[in-house]
Amino acid sequence: MFRRMLLLAAALVASPVLASAQAPQPGFERPIRIIIPIAPGGGTDVFARLLAEIVGTSLGQPIVAENRPGASSTIGTQFVAEQRPDGTTLLFTANAPITAAPHVMNVRYTLDQLDPMFIVGHTGFTLCVRQDSPIQNAQQLIAAMRAAPGRFTYGTDGVGGNMHLAAERVFKALGIEATMVPFQGAAQTLTAFSGGHIDLYGGSIAVAMPAIRDGRARCLILTQRAQHPEVPTGSGLDALGIPNEETLIWWGMLAPKGLPADRRAALMTAFEAAWRTERFQTQLARSGVTPQFRDSAASAQLINGESEALGRVARQVGIERQR
């Protein structure tokens, strides 16, 4: 009995020593902060915190997830853009403050101040009618909107937000018009849509899923190229003949510009391993997100192309910020 107690005591003393004995990798002598530019809750916050938890101390330092919300996610984004590029301050965000906000808001940062690291997954936006609508498919909706320019109202997450620009990008390509009604987020848009206050729900597929599954919403137009397996009534942009107008909601990590190659490599290895875990894949699936790990080069290509396209749309609809 006494011998077992000694062994147990030795194990308890040894455990924290083993955990802290892992030497920090070069450049990671300080705790790593992941800045989340929204308030707690929601997909961005959940994804960032889960990644931080899974990575744990594999880099030799604790990882702290810190919310810095405000001004449509631009406050936290600006904070990261101004930090030293030493790998200890990172930004985990959806695309709004990266590819939309710089075109429509007076932000004090540019894409040149941030290095894309990776993207974990994406989903599309959608436009839906209510179950009592006589419109059954995308072609009928397009015809109705073409016959009555501006009559249909659609909700978005705000003027100049990604949904607003994504919808207008599709409308311009199809030669149709609708009247945008801004809300504070996709959840509020869905509530207004369900209550009959707007004609079309405009927002993420993920938020619309409960209404799709219980038949309250018939989603007809997707802003992604492909069809979506959970939206059988929806037409992707390939089917609509405008494949080059795709706008996705994506989530990813960025760092201050100039991150050294060795630190980038260490971070990428740790976070990609976390992304591949069953826990993280399950969370993506539960959130209606298509998992796709894009590395730095692929992320930069997506971001640059999307930013250019949304900037063009902002100019076309007259909401580009005054420089």
N, C-alpha and C positions, 0 to 999 in steps of 0.2 A: 504493500500500500504506500509506504513512505517513498519507495523507489519510483512508483508511478507518479506521485506528486512532484518529485524532483524533475522528472522528465517533462511533465506538463508545464511546470514553471519555466524550465529552460526553453520550451517551445514558444511560450508567450513572450518571453524576453527577446528571443531571436527574431520573431516575425517582423516587428517594425524595423529592425536593423537590416534585414534582408531587403525590405521594401525601399529603404532609403539608401541602400548601398549602391543602387544602380547609378552610375555616374552620368551626369548630364552630357548629352552630346554637344559637340562644339557649337557655340553660339546660343545654347539654350540654358544659360546659367540662371535665368530668371523665369518665373512662372509664365506660361503662355496664356494670353487672353484672346478669346474669340468674342468679338463684338457683334451683337445681334441688333440691327437697327430698328427693331419693332418692340412693342411691349410684350411681356410674357404671355404665352399662349399662342396658338396658331402653328401652322406647319413649319415656318422658318425657325421659330424658337425650339420646337420639338426636335427637328432634325439636327440643329446645331448642338443642343444639349446632349442628345444621344450620341453623336459623334465624339464629343468631348469625353463622355463617360466611357465609351468603348475604348478609345485610344488610351485613356487613363494615364499612367506614368511611363508609357513605353518610350517616351522621348526623354525620360530622366527628370521631368518636371511636371508638377500638377498643371492641369488645363482648367482655366476658369472661364465660364460662359457669362458674359456681362451684357445686359440689355441697355441700349442707349437709343430710345425711340424719339420720334419727333420729326415734323416737317416732311412727311411722306418718306421716312427712312433716310433722309439726306443728312441729318445731324450725325448719326452714328457712322455713316459712310465718310463724311468729311473728317471726322475724328481719326479714322484709320488712315485716310489718305495723307494726314499730316504727321504720322508717326515714323520713327526710324525703321528702315527696312531690315530688321535683324531677326525676323521670324517669330518674335514674341507677341506681336499684336496682329491679329487676323480679322477679316470681316466675313461673316457668313450671312448671305442675303438672298432674297429673290431678285428678279431682274429690274424692278421698277426704278430704284435709285441709280442704276447703272446705265440702262439704255433708254429710259424715257425722261426721267427728271432733268438731266442736263439740257434737254431741248426745250423744256416748258417752264422751268423754275430758275431763279437766280441763285444757283448753287455756287459754292466757292471751291469746287474741285472739278477736275476733268478726268476722263478715262486714262489719260497719260500718267496720272499719279498712282494708278493701281495696276497690279500684276494679277491677271487671272491665274488661279491655281488649278481648280477642278470644278466640275459641275456634277451633281449626284443624280439628277433626274429631271424630268419635265412632265408637263401635261399641257393640254390646250385650253383655250377659251371656247365658249359656245354661246349661241343665240337660240333661245327656246320660246315656243308659244305655249299657252296653257292648254290643258286637255280639252277644253270646250271650244277651241279654235277650229274652224273648218279647214285650216291650212294643214296639210298632211306631210309635206316634204319641202326640201330646200328650193326646188324649182318653183313650186307654188308661192313660197314666201318671196322669192326674188321677183317673180312676176307681179305680185301684189304691191311690193315696194316700188317697183319700176312704174306701175300705173298710178301711184299716189305718192310722189316724192315728198319726204318729210312727214308724212302722216303717222307712220309708225314710231312709237317712242320705245327707246331701249335704255336700260339702266347700266351704269358702269360704276367703278370704284373711284370716280372723280375725273375732273377735267384734266386731260393730258396724262392720265394713268395708262398703264399698259393695255387694259381692256379697251379703253376709249380709242387709243391709237390702233390697236389690232383690228377693231371693228371697222374703223374708217379706212384702214388699209384694204380690207376686203371690199367694202362698199365702193371705194374708188375704182378698184379693179373690175367690179361687176357693173359699174355705171348706175348705182342706186343710191338713194339718200334716206336717212332716218334722223329722228330728233333725239339727241342724247339727254338723259336725265341723270345727274350725278348723285351718288350716295357715298357713304363712308367706307363701304366695303362690300364684298360679294354677298355676305350674309344678309345685310340690310337690303341689297338689291333683290335678293330672292324673296324676302318678306313682302316688299312692295309689289313685286311681280305676282306672288300668290294672292295678294289682296286686290288685284285688278287695277293697281294704280299706274302701271306701265304695260305696254303691249308685249315687250320682249324682255326676257331675262338675259343679261349680258354679264358673264363672269366665268370663273373657272369651272371646268367639268367636275372637279372634286367637290366643290360646294353644292353643285346642283344634283349630285348623285342621289340623295334621299328623295328629292322631288321626281327624279327620273324613274327611280325604282318603284315608287308608289303611284306613278301615273299622273302626277300633278303637272308635270312638264314634258313637252315633246320637243326635244332639242334637235334642231334641223341643220344649222350651219356650224361647222367646227373651224377654228383658226389654225389647225394643224393639217398637214398634208394627208395623213392616213385616216382611215375610218377608226373609230374607237370601239373596242369590243363591248363596252358597257353602254354605248349610245347607238343602238341599232337604227334609229331614225335619222341619225346625223350624217351629213355629207362632208367629207374632208375636202381640202382644197384641190387635191388631185382630181376628184370626181367633179368639182366645179370648174375645172379648166384653168385654175390660177395657182399652180403649185409654188410659184416663187414668192407668194405673199404670206408665207407661214410666219406666225408669231406664237411663241410658246411662253408658258410660265416655267422658269427654271430656277433651281436653287444651287448655289455654289459658294466656293471660298475664294477670296481675293486677299492680296497682301499689298502693303505699301511698295511702290515701285523701287526696284533695285535689290530685291531679295537675293542674297548670294546663292550660287548653284548648289553648294553642299547642304545648306539649310533647306532649300526648296526640296531637294531629293529626300532628305530625312522626313520632312513633313508629308510629302506625297506618299512615301512608303507607308507611313503610319496611318494616314487617313484612308488610303485606298484599301488597306487591310480591314479597317473598321467598316467601310462601305460594303465589303464583301460578306460581312457576318450575317447570319440568319436574322438576328435581331433588327439590324438596320434595313435589310431587304423587306422584312415583314412590315415595318413601319411605313416604308414607301408604298407598299401595296395597299395597306390599310388607308392611306391618305389619297389613293387614286393616282399615284405618281408612277410614270413609266421609268424604271431604273435604267440609267445609262451613265456610266462614268466617263466623262470627257476630260482628257488631260489638259495641260496648260495650253498647248497649241490649238487643240480642238475647241477649247473654251474661248480663247481669244478670237478665233475665227467666227464662232457663233455671235459673240458679243459685238464685234466690229460690224458684222453684216446687219444685225438687228438694230444697232444704234443708227447706222446710216439710213435704214429703211424707215424707222420711226421718226427720225429727224425730218425726212422728206414728207411724211404724212403730217407732222406738226406744222410744217410750212404750208402745206396744201389746205389745211383746215383753219389756218390763221391763228394758231395758238403758240407759235414759237416765241420763246422768251426774248425780251429786248436785251441786246448785248451792249 
